[in-house]
């Protein structure tokens, strides 16, 4: 009986399809459970019921299509699996507090002549289904890997990138739960305000001690955003500009520490100095790649050569 998130990922890709509404029986069949059991297990491990998960994904895709295209609302509704214009409008108003056409007008008025990057719809389609999946597997048992993987470490120069993020100081064994709150909160804020994203979610490790870890989980943006209201707990900031030592980790998230150790040892051997907090970029969409052994994460450490 499937109770592990890794077993559920193929079924969640059914929910993450923005072109059609939920069919719980189809999802349950893919993960080998009864519909009732599938609903309980998905809700427990993902943090949303299958219906809410599915509706959120389709509304996110509708929102970015409204911003990035001139398509009629009815056409966007049909493309995102809604029965008609009215069904989309009711659901959209509940999610974003505005009707679709009002949201489009406000967003375009605020952006002036600037067009939303045409890459936004596929980027949202990738991130939205997986925003509650990133790091969830940290709560799963260790992978049982026998020895560290080899890492090819290189340096490159990166430009400053604006981000929105939330910060948490947590026990080291509570990282998964913290990021399950932080990343969805920031992503929802980005979607509600129609902010242009620049890539997949990131997590920056600000401080690490034997007992605690202070992290910042967030979304990189294509342009700097205003500081969000204090009551949201979301902050505006920047990723490091300058030289970084970087490598690609291939495998489940519970072994990412190996990549950090490898880079830190490389920095020491090269006589370089750490110049800021390291961060991780989650390159693989877990919903599209069910096997954690194939997940790719870039790890970056700012350095002074």
Residue frames relative to the residue before (quaternion, step in Angstrom):
aa qw qx qy qz dx dy dz
X 1.0000 0.0000 0.0000 0.0000 0.00 0.00 0.00
X 0.3992 -0.7447 0.4834 0.2290 3.59 -0.71 1.04
X 0.1009 0.7850 -0.6063 0.0776 3.57 -0.75 1.08
X 0.5950 0.5555 -0.3507 0.4630 3.60 1.30 -0.04
X 0.5675 -0.6168 0.4211 0.3467 3.56 -0.95 0.87
X 0.6278 0.5558 -0.3458 0.4212 3.59 1.01 -0.77
X 0.6493 0.4924 -0.3157 0.4862 3.57 1.13 -0.58
X 0.6777 0.5168 -0.2889 0.4361 3.57 1.14 -0.59
X 0.5018 0.7080 -0.4166 0.2708 3.60 1.11 -0.53
X 0.6482 0.5045 -0.3628 0.4401 3.66 0.83 -0.73
X 0.6614 0.4999 -0.3114 0.4643 3.59 1.03 -0.70
X 0.6417 0.5346 -0.3273 0.4419 3.55 1.06 -0.70
X 0.5674 0.5662 -0.4050 0.4399 3.61 1.13 -0.38
X 0.5751 0.5559 -0.3792 0.4653 3.60 1.17 -0.49
X 0.6776 0.4758 -0.2909 0.4794 3.58 0.97 -0.88
X 0.6965 0.4979 -0.2730 0.4388 3.57 1.07 -0.70
X 0.5005 0.6374 -0.4396 0.3873 3.60 1.22 0.18
X 0.2704 -0.8181 0.4812 0.1610 3.62 -0.27 1.21
X 0.6001 0.6011 -0.3665 0.3798 3.62 1.18 -0.12
X 0.7997 0.1719 -0.1108 0.5644 3.58 1.21 -0.13
X 0.5350 -0.6418 0.4533 0.3106 3.54 -1.17 0.62
X 0.7128 -0.4824 0.3204 0.3955 3.52 -1.34 0.36
X 0.0121 -0.7196 0.6930 0.0414 3.51 -1.17 0.72
X 0.2682 -0.8171 0.4872 0.1520 3.57 0.06 1.33
X 0.6091 0.5576 -0.3623 0.4323 3.59 1.04 -0.69
X 0.6501 0.5101 -0.3146 0.4672 3.58 1.03 -0.82
X 0.6451 0.5116 -0.3155 0.4718 3.57 0.99 -0.85
X 0.6591 0.5202 -0.3088 0.4467 3.56 0.89 -0.95
X 0.6409 0.5284 -0.3222 0.4541 3.56 0.99 -0.80
X 0.6597 0.5212 -0.3130 0.4418 3.59 0.97 -0.83
X 0.7697 0.3313 -0.1970 0.5089 3.61 1.01 -0.69
X 0.5367 -0.6984 0.3679 0.2982 3.57 1.25 0.32
X 0.5885 0.5470 -0.3848 0.4543 3.59 1.06 0.73
X 0.5676 -0.5329 0.4775 0.4072 3.53 -1.30 0.20
X 0.6465 -0.5304 0.3570 0.4163 3.64 -1.11 0.47
X 0.6634 0.5089 -0.3165 0.4480 3.61 0.92 -0.84
X 0.6688 0.4852 -0.2930 0.4810 3.54 0.97 -0.90
X 0.6248 0.5450 -0.3372 0.4460 3.60 0.99 -0.81
X 0.6517 0.5182 -0.3227 0.4502 3.57 0.93 -0.87
X 0.6785 0.4908 -0.3003 0.4567 3.61 0.88 -0.90
X 0.6922 0.4884 -0.2889 0.4460 3.59 0.87 -0.95
X 0.6437 0.5101 -0.3262 0.4680 3.60 0.95 -0.84
X 0.6626 0.5076 -0.3088 0.4559 3.58 0.90 -0.89
X 0.6575 0.5189 -0.3105 0.4495 3.59 0.99 -0.82
X 0.7757 0.3866 -0.1953 0.4590 3.57 0.79 -0.98
X 0.7386 0.3912 -0.2282 0.4992 3.59 1.06 -0.63
X 0.4622 -0.7031 0.4356 0.3199 3.59 1.15 -0.49
X 0.7302 0.2752 -0.2032 0.5914 3.59 1.31 0.11
X 0.5170 -0.5852 0.5032 0.3702 3.55 -1.19 0.44
X 0.6412 -0.5217 0.3726 0.4217 3.63 -1.12 0.44
X 0.6540 0.5237 -0.3241 0.4394 3.60 0.96 -0.80
X 0.6755 0.4802 -0.2940 0.4760 3.59 0.94 -0.89
X 0.6057 0.5547 -0.3417 0.4569 3.56 1.04 -0.80
X 0.6942 0.4896 -0.2639 0.4569 3.54 0.82 -1.06
X 0.6741 0.4961 -0.3010 0.4570 3.59 0.89 -0.93
X 0.6319 0.5365 -0.3346 0.4483 3.60 0.96 -0.82
X 0.6574 0.5145 -0.3139 0.4524 3.59 0.90 -0.91
X 0.7009 0.4690 -0.2846 0.4558 3.59 0.84 -0.94
X 0.6409 0.5063 -0.3293 0.4737 3.62 1.08 -0.65
X 0.6184 0.5336 -0.3455 0.4620 3.59 1.03 -0.73
X 0.6667 0.4865 -0.3076 0.4735 3.56 0.94 -0.85
X 0.6313 0.5196 -0.3375 0.4664 3.61 1.00 -0.74
X 0.6437 0.5387 -0.3267 0.4344 3.58 0.95 -0.86
X 0.7104 0.4444 -0.2821 0.4671 3.58 0.82 -0.90
X 0.6157 0.5234 -0.3554 0.4698 3.62 1.11 -0.52
X 0.6069 0.5418 -0.3472 0.4665 3.59 1.09 -0.67
X 0.7050 0.4673 -0.2624 0.4645 3.56 0.99 -0.87
X 0.7806 0.4044 -0.1755 0.4431 3.57 0.91 -0.95
X 0.7746 0.2769 -0.1611 0.5453 3.61 1.20 -0.30
X 0.4458 -0.6630 0.5276 0.2886 3.54 -1.35 0.16
X 0.3104 0.7817 -0.4921 0.2245 3.57 1.25 0.32
X 0.5553 -0.6002 0.4592 0.3471 3.56 -1.14 0.62
X 0.6100 -0.5694 0.4014 0.3775 3.55 -1.13 0.66
X 0.6416 0.5266 -0.3395 0.4424 3.61 0.93 -0.79
X 0.6587 0.5026 -0.3165 0.4620 3.59 1.00 -0.76
X 0.6360 0.5074 -0.3235 0.4832 3.58 1.06 -0.75
X 0.6131 0.5534 -0.3423 0.4481 3.58 1.02 -0.81
X 0.6968 0.4645 -0.2816 0.4685 3.58 0.81 -0.96
X 0.6549 0.5259 -0.3154 0.4416 3.59 1.00 -0.81
X 0.7415 0.3901 -0.2093 0.5043 3.57 1.16 -0.61
X 0.6528 -0.5981 0.2957 0.3586 3.57 1.16 0.58
X 0.5030 0.6175 -0.4526 0.4010 3.59 1.18 0.45
X 0.5816 -0.6314 0.3929 0.3299 3.55 -1.07 0.76
X 0.8009 -0.0956 0.1109 0.5807 3.56 1.01 -0.79
X 0.7450 -0.3950 0.3039 0.4434 3.55 -1.37 0.03
X 0.6773 0.5185 -0.2984 0.4283 3.59 0.88 -0.95
X 0.6403 0.5282 -0.3295 0.4499 3.59 0.98 -0.82
X 0.6517 0.4943 -0.3116 0.4835 3.57 0.96 -0.85
X 0.6616 0.5290 -0.3216 0.4230 3.60 0.85 -0.94
X 0.6588 0.5034 -0.3211 0.4578 3.61 0.91 -0.86
X 0.6921 0.4697 -0.2820 0.4701 3.59 0.85 -0.96
X 0.6453 0.5308 -0.3177 0.4483 3.57 1.00 -0.84
X 0.6519 0.5135 -0.3166 0.4594 3.58 0.96 -0.83
X 0.6353 0.5200 -0.3339 0.4632 3.60 1.01 -0.73
X 0.7079 0.4628 -0.2614 0.4651 3.58 0.98 -0.83
X 0.8362 0.2240 -0.0693 0.4958 3.58 0.76 -1.05
X 0.4423 -0.7269 0.4269 0.3061 3.62 1.29 0.10
X 0.7128 0.3302 -0.2564 0.5632 3.59 1.17 0.50
X 0.5083 -0.5895 0.5143 0.3599 3.54 -1.23 0.42
X 0.6722 -0.5239 0.3271 0.4083 3.62 -1.11 0.55
X 0.6946 0.4712 -0.2992 0.4538 3.60 0.81 -0.92
X 0.6276 0.5203 -0.3388 0.4697 3.62 1.06 -0.67
X 0.6370 0.5302 -0.3181 0.4603 3.57 1.00 -0.86
X 0.6542 0.5133 -0.3120 0.4596 3.58 0.94 -0.89
X 0.6707 0.5029 -0.3060 0.4513 3.61 0.86 -0.92
X 0.6680 0.4984 -0.3091 0.4580 3.60 0.88 -0.91
X 0.6682 0.5101 -0.3045 0.4479 3.56 0.90 -0.92
X 0.6914 0.4706 -0.2869 0.4671 3.56 0.90 -0.88
X 0.6166 0.5319 -0.3506 0.4626 3.57 1.08 -0.63
X 0.6781 0.4926 -0.2928 0.4602 3.58 0.98 -0.80
X 0.7071 0.4525 -0.2598 0.4773 3.58 1.13 -0.63
X 0.3539 -0.7459 0.4999 0.2618 3.60 1.20 -0.27
X 0.8145 -0.2285 0.1899 0.4982 3.56 -0.88 -1.00
X 0.5153 0.6613 -0.4195 0.3480 3.60 1.24 -0.17
X 0.2830 -0.7596 0.5662 0.1492 3.57 -0.84 1.01
X 0.4893 -0.6206 0.5167 0.3295 3.54 -1.15 0.57
X 0.5674 -0.6058 0.4335 0.3507 3.55 -0.98 0.87
X 0.4754 -0.6880 0.4609 0.2971 3.64 -0.83 0.90
X 0.5966 0.5733 -0.3655 0.4264 3.57 1.23 -0.24
X 0.4714 0.7117 -0.4253 0.3007 3.59 1.26 -0.19
X 0.6594 0.5173 -0.3543 0.4149 3.68 0.75 -0.85
X 0.7004 0.4270 -0.3121 0.4793 3.67 0.76 -0.79
X 0.6122 0.5453 -0.3618 0.4439 3.60 1.09 -0.61
X 0.6606 0.4847 -0.3046 0.4858 3.58 0.95 -0.86
X 0.6301 0.5408 -0.3397 0.4417 3.58 0.99 -0.79
X 0.6613 0.4887 -0.3015 0.4826 3.59 1.13 -0.65
X 0.7471 0.4393 -0.2394 0.4376 3.57 0.77 -1.06
X 0.6436 0.5865 -0.3427 0.3526 3.58 0.84 -0.94
X 0.6964 0.4459 -0.3158 0.4653 3.66 0.77 -0.81
X 0.7540 0.4319 -0.2107 0.4479 3.57 1.04 -0.73
X 0.4436 0.7323 -0.4514 0.2512 3.59 1.21 -0.20
X 0.7092 0.4014 -0.2744 0.5104 3.61 1.09 -0.50
X 0.6208 0.5572 -0.3434 0.4315 3.59 1.26 -0.05
X 0.5484 0.6228 -0.4159 0.3721 3.62 1.07 -0.59
X 0.8579 0.1060 -0.1310 0.4854 3.51 -0.91 1.06
X 0.4289 0.6897 -0.4919 0.3137 3.63 1.15 -0.03
X 0.6576 0.5357 -0.3256 0.4177 3.58 1.01 -0.72
X 0.4846 0.6374 -0.4620 0.3813 3.61 1.18 -0.05
X 0.6471 0.5177 -0.3183 0.4605 3.55 1.18 -0.49
X 0.5780 0.5855 -0.3708 0.4309 3.57 1.28 -0.16
X 0.6586 -0.4999 0.3601 0.4321 3.63 -1.20 0.33
X 0.6282 -0.5401 0.3942 0.3979 3.62 -1.14 0.54
X 0.5881 -0.6319 0.3913 0.3189 3.53 -1.15 0.68
X 0.4323 -0.7143 0.4618 0.2993 3.59 1.17 -0.36
X 0.2937 0.7720 -0.5098 0.2405 3.56 1.20 0.44
X 0.4309 -0.7493 0.4476 0.2291 3.59 -0.77 1.03
X 0.8189 -0.0058 0.0382 0.5726 3.62 0.90 -0.79
X 0.6245 -0.5553 0.3798 0.3969 3.58 -1.14 0.49
X 0.4569 -0.6609 0.5166 0.2957 3.55 -1.14 0.65
X 0.5210 -0.6136 0.4716 0.3601 3.61 -1.15 0.46
X 0.1669 -0.7902 0.5844 0.0791 3.57 -1.05 0.77
X 0.2395 -0.7245 0.6274 0.1549 3.54 -1.07 0.83
X 0.1117 -0.8253 0.5534 0.0091 3.54 -0.42 1.26
X 0.0065 -0.7923 0.6089 -0.0375 3.56 -0.92 0.96
X 0.3350 -0.7112 0.5685 0.2423 3.55 -1.30 0.12
X 0.0706 0.7735 -0.6295 0.0219 3.52 -1.24 0.50
X 0.4572 -0.6587 0.5226 0.2897 3.54 -1.29 0.28
X 0.1067 -0.7972 0.5931 0.0361 3.56 -0.83 1.00
X 0.4268 -0.6785 0.5360 0.2650 3.54 -1.19 0.60
X 0.5967 -0.5446 0.4374 0.3951 3.56 -1.23 0.39
X 0.1067 -0.7877 0.6060 0.0295 3.57 -0.98 0.91
X 0.3805 -0.7207 0.5214 0.2530 3.63 -0.75 0.95
X 0.0465 -0.7931 0.6072 0.0113 3.57 -1.07 0.74
X 0.2210 -0.6718 0.6704 0.2243 3.48 -1.43 0.21
X 0.0486 0.8253 -0.5553 0.0905 3.57 -0.86 0.91
X 0.2364 -0.6952 0.6441 0.2143 3.49 -1.42 0.16
X 0.2962 -0.7622 0.5569 0.1455 3.54 -1.10 0.78
X 0.0071 -0.7824 0.6228 -0.0059 3.55 -1.13 0.73
X 0.1595 -0.7224 0.6597 0.1324 3.57 -1.19 0.67
X 0.0652 0.8379 -0.5244 0.1367 3.56 -0.35 1.26
X 0.6062 -0.4789 0.4717 0.4251 3.53 -1.36 0.21
X 0.5962 -0.6045 0.3845 0.3623 3.59 -1.01 0.72
X 0.7013 0.4478 -0.2786 0.4795 3.59 1.11 -0.56
X 0.6463 0.5110 -0.3217 0.4665 3.60 1.28 0.14
X 0.3164 0.7785 -0.4945 0.2221 3.60 1.23 0.28
X 0.6469 0.5419 -0.3342 0.4197 3.59 0.87 -0.91
X 0.6831 0.4778 -0.2953 0.4668 3.58 0.86 -0.92
X 0.6357 0.5335 -0.3384 0.4437 3.60 0.99 -0.78
X 0.7151 0.4435 -0.2678 0.4693 3.58 0.83 -0.93
X 0.5790 0.5645 -0.3777 0.4511 3.58 1.19 -0.44
X 0.6673 0.4385 -0.2949 0.5248 3.61 1.25 -0.34
X 0.7055 0.5171 -0.2750 0.3991 3.55 0.80 -1.08
X 0.7175 0.4721 -0.2842 0.4261 3.60 0.64 -1.07
X 0.6658 0.4740 -0.3332 0.4701 3.67 0.84 -0.75
X 0.6319 0.5411 -0.3460 0.4338 3.61 1.00 -0.75
X 0.6862 0.4662 -0.2904 0.4769 3.58 0.90 -0.90
X 0.6485 0.5197 -0.3265 0.4503 3.58 0.92 -0.86
X 0.6385 0.5243 -0.3281 0.4580 3.60 0.98 -0.82
X 0.6397 0.5149 -0.3266 0.4679 3.58 0.98 -0.82
X 0.6404 0.5265 -0.3214 0.4576 3.58 0.95 -0.87
X 0.6823 0.4816 -0.2910 0.4667 3.59 0.91 -0.91
X 0.6645 0.5248 -0.3159 0.4281 3.59 0.89 -0.92
X 0.7578 0.3528 -0.1945 0.5133 3.60 1.10 -0.64
X 0.4594 -0.7306 0.4205 0.2798 3.56 1.27 0.26
X 0.2976 0.7800 -0.5024 0.2250 3.59 1.05 0.70
X 0.4376 -0.7143 0.4752 0.2692 3.62 -0.88 0.86
X 0.2868 -0.7753 0.5442 0.1431 3.56 -0.72 1.11
X 0.3192 -0.7607 0.5404 0.1656 3.55 -1.22 0.58
X 0.8140 -0.0963 0.0776 0.5675 3.61 1.20 -0.07
X 0.7227 -0.4379 0.3114 0.4348 3.56 -1.30 -0.10
X 0.7047 -0.4641 0.3190 0.4315 3.60 -1.26 0.25
X 0.1676 -0.7594 0.6207 0.1001 3.53 -1.28 0.55
X 0.1244 -0.7450 0.6440 0.1218 3.54 -1.31 0.36
X 0.1609 -0.7869 0.5924 0.0628 3.56 -0.78 1.09
X 0.2940 -0.7553 0.5667 0.1480 3.57 -0.89 1.01
X 0.1899 -0.8386 0.5033 0.0862 3.57 -0.06 1.31
X 0.7926 -0.0599 0.0761 0.6020 3.58 0.96 -0.86
X 0.0591 -0.7894 0.6110 0.0022 3.55 -0.95 0.94
X 0.0087 0.7715 -0.6354 0.0303 3.57 -0.85 1.05
X 0.6986 -0.4558 0.3116 0.4550 3.63 -1.18 0.16
X 0.7640 0.3644 -0.1983 0.4941 3.61 1.06 -0.66
X 0.8295 0.1991 -0.0497 0.5194 3.58 0.93 -0.89
X 0.1519 -0.7481 0.6370 0.1068 3.50 -1.37 0.35
X 0.1716 -0.7539 0.6256 0.1036 3.55 -0.92 0.96
X 0.0048 0.8239 -0.5628 0.0657 3.55 -0.58 1.18
X 0.1997 -0.7283 0.6405 0.1395 3.49 -1.37 0.39
X 0.0839 -0.8019 0.5914 0.0136 3.54 -0.58 1.19
X 0.2038 0.8250 -0.5027 0.1585 3.55 -0.72 0.96
X 0.4844 -0.6359 0.5328 0.2778 3.48 -1.42 -0.19
X 0.3460 -0.7224 0.5516 0.2327 3.64 -0.80 0.92
X 0.2435 -0.7900 0.5542 0.0977 3.56 -1.02 0.87
X 0.5318 -0.6243 0.4732 0.3218 3.54 -1.24 0.53
X 0.7850 0.0564 -0.0438 0.6153 3.60 1.23 -0.37
X 0.6115 -0.5814 0.3875 0.3713 3.56 -1.11 0.63
X 0.2501 -0.7666 0.5782 0.1240 3.56 -1.08 0.81
X 0.5994 -0.5351 0.4469 0.3932 3.54 -1.28 0.35
X 0.5812 -0.5632 0.4473 0.3807 3.56 -1.19 0.52
X 0.4103 -0.7208 0.4944 0.2602 3.63 -0.68 1.02
X 0.6530 -0.4978 0.3782 0.4276 3.61 -1.20 0.36
X 0.6028 -0.6123 0.3766 0.3462 3.57 -1.01 0.85
X 0.6649 0.5387 -0.3214 0.4056 3.59 1.00 -0.77
X 0.5753 0.5800 -0.3904 0.4245 3.62 1.22 -0.14
X 0.3642 -0.7337 0.4920 0.2948 3.58 1.16 -0.54
X 0.5756 0.5786 -0.3695 0.4443 3.58 1.31 0.10
X 0.1413 -0.8003 0.5811 0.0425 3.56 -0.96 0.92
X 0.3699 -0.6886 0.5757 0.2402 3.53 -1.28 0.48
X 0.1267 0.7925 -0.5866 0.1082 3.57 -1.00 0.81
X 0.4175 -0.6848 0.5406 0.2539 3.52 -1.34 -0.31
X 0.3894 -0.6471 0.5930 0.2793 3.52 -1.23 0.53
X 0.6958 -0.5242 0.3304 0.3631 3.52 -1.23 0.70
X 0.1811 -0.7345 0.6419 0.1255 3.54 -1.18 0.72
X 0.5967 0.5549 -0.4118 0.4080 3.59 -0.80 0.96
X 0.7494 -0.3751 0.2934 0.4600 3.54 -1.21 -0.56
X 0.0375 -0.7761 0.6292 0.0181 3.55 -1.06 0.82
X 0.3054 -0.6590 0.6441 0.2399 3.50 -1.34 0.46
X 0.0057 0.8409 -0.5359 0.0752 3.56 -0.70 1.02
X 0.0075 0.7669 -0.6417 -0.0102 3.50 -1.30 0.47
X 0.3920 -0.6837 0.5581 0.2597 3.55 -1.31 0.28
X 0.2096 -0.7515 0.6155 0.1116 3.54 -0.86 1.03
X 0.1160 -0.7752 0.6187 0.0523 3.57 -0.86 0.99
X 0.6313 0.5096 -0.3833 0.4414 3.56 -0.58 1.13
X 0.7331 -0.4242 0.2905 0.4453 3.58 -1.30 -0.01
X 0.6366 -0.5644 0.3765 0.3666 3.54 -1.22 0.51
X 0.6229 0.5758 -0.3606 0.3879 3.61 1.07 -0.57
X 0.7004 0.4093 -0.2847 0.5107 3.62 1.26 -0.03
X 0.3413 0.7729 -0.4789 0.2383 3.59 1.24 0.25
X 0.5480 0.6328 -0.3939 0.3797 3.58 1.13 -0.53
X 0.5829 0.5932 -0.3712 0.4129 3.57 1.14 -0.62
X 0.6475 0.5155 -0.3219 0.4597 3.60 1.01 -0.78
X 0.6431 0.5145 -0.3241 0.4655 3.59 0.99 -0.79
X 0.6405 0.5163 -0.3243 0.4669 3.59 0.96 -0.83
X 0.6576 0.5194 -0.3155 0.4452 3.59 0.92 -0.90
X 0.6730 0.4810 -0.3050 0.4719 3.61 0.92 -0.86
X 0.6523 0.5188 -0.3317 0.4420 3.59 0.90 -0.85
X 0.6508 0.4985 -0.3145 0.4786 3.59 1.01 -0.77
X 0.6284 0.5299 -0.3313 0.4632 3.59 1.04 -0.77
X 0.6356 0.5313 -0.3261 0.4555 3.59 0.96 -0.87
X 0.6607 0.5026 -0.3038 0.4675 3.58 0.95 -0.90
X 0.6739 0.5020 -0.2984 0.4525 3.60 0.91 -0.90
X 0.6981 0.4658 -0.2638 0.4755 3.59 1.09 -0.71
X 0.4437 -0.7061 0.4480 0.3224 3.58 1.25 -0.16
X 0.4276 0.6926 -0.4682 0.3439 3.59 1.18 0.48
X 0.3480 -0.7188 0.5602 0.2200 3.55 -1.31 0.12
X 0.4729 -0.6488 0.5147 0.3008 3.56 -1.06 0.79
X 0.1737 -0.8319 0.5255 0.0415 3.57 -0.80 1.08
X 0.8139 -0.0083 0.0076 0.5810 3.59 1.19 0.23
X 0.6850 -0.4858 0.3533 0.4122 3.53 -1.33 0.02
X 0.4212 -0.6994 0.5121 0.2668 3.62 -0.91 0.85
X 0.0944 -0.7895 0.6008 0.0828 3.55 -1.25 0.37
X 0.3324 -0.7202 0.5823 0.1780 3.52 -1.36 0.41
X 0.1516 -0.7578 0.6293 0.0816 3.55 -1.13 0.79
X 0.2856 -0.7912 0.5227 0.1389 3.57 -0.61 1.16
X 0.2013 -0.8516 0.4792 0.0674 3.53 0.02 1.37
X 0.7280 0.4210 -0.2245 0.4924 3.57 1.11 -0.66
X 0.3555 -0.6967 0.5850 0.2143 3.54 -1.06 0.84
X 0.3667 -0.7580 0.4855 0.2352 3.65 -0.39 1.13
X 0.6151 0.5585 -0.3525 0.4307 3.58 1.12 -0.55
X 0.7059 0.4358 -0.2555 0.4964 3.58 1.16 -0.61
X 0.7607 0.2495 -0.1320 0.5845 3.58 1.16 -0.63
X 0.2192 -0.8416 0.4777 0.1245 3.62 0.08 1.25
X 0.6857 0.4931 -0.2980 0.4447 3.62 1.03 -0.69
X 0.3932 -0.7435 0.4859 0.2375 3.64 -0.49 1.13
X 0.5648 0.6103 -0.3904 0.3952 3.61 1.14 -0.48
X 0.7188 0.4325 -0.2403 0.4885 3.59 1.22 -0.47
X 0.4645 0.6905 -0.4504 0.3235 3.61 1.23 -0.02
X 0.1782 -0.7835 0.5894 0.0834 3.57 -1.02 0.87
X 0.0120 -0.7775 0.6278 -0.0346 3.54 -0.96 0.99
X 0.2650 -0.7448 0.5857 0.1785 3.57 -0.87 0.92
X 0.1507 -0.7686 0.6185 0.0630 3.55 -0.97 0.96
X 0.0580 -0.8213 0.5667 -0.0304 3.58 -0.74 1.11
X 0.0798 -0.7818 0.6179 0.0256 3.56 -0.95 0.97
X 0.3644 -0.7167 0.5444 0.2390 3.64 -0.67 1.00
X 0.0051 -0.8137 0.5804 -0.0311 3.60 -0.91 0.89
X 0.2829 -0.6487 0.6624 0.2460 3.48 -1.47 0.25
X 0.3757 -0.7602 0.4705 0.2442 3.63 -0.30 1.17
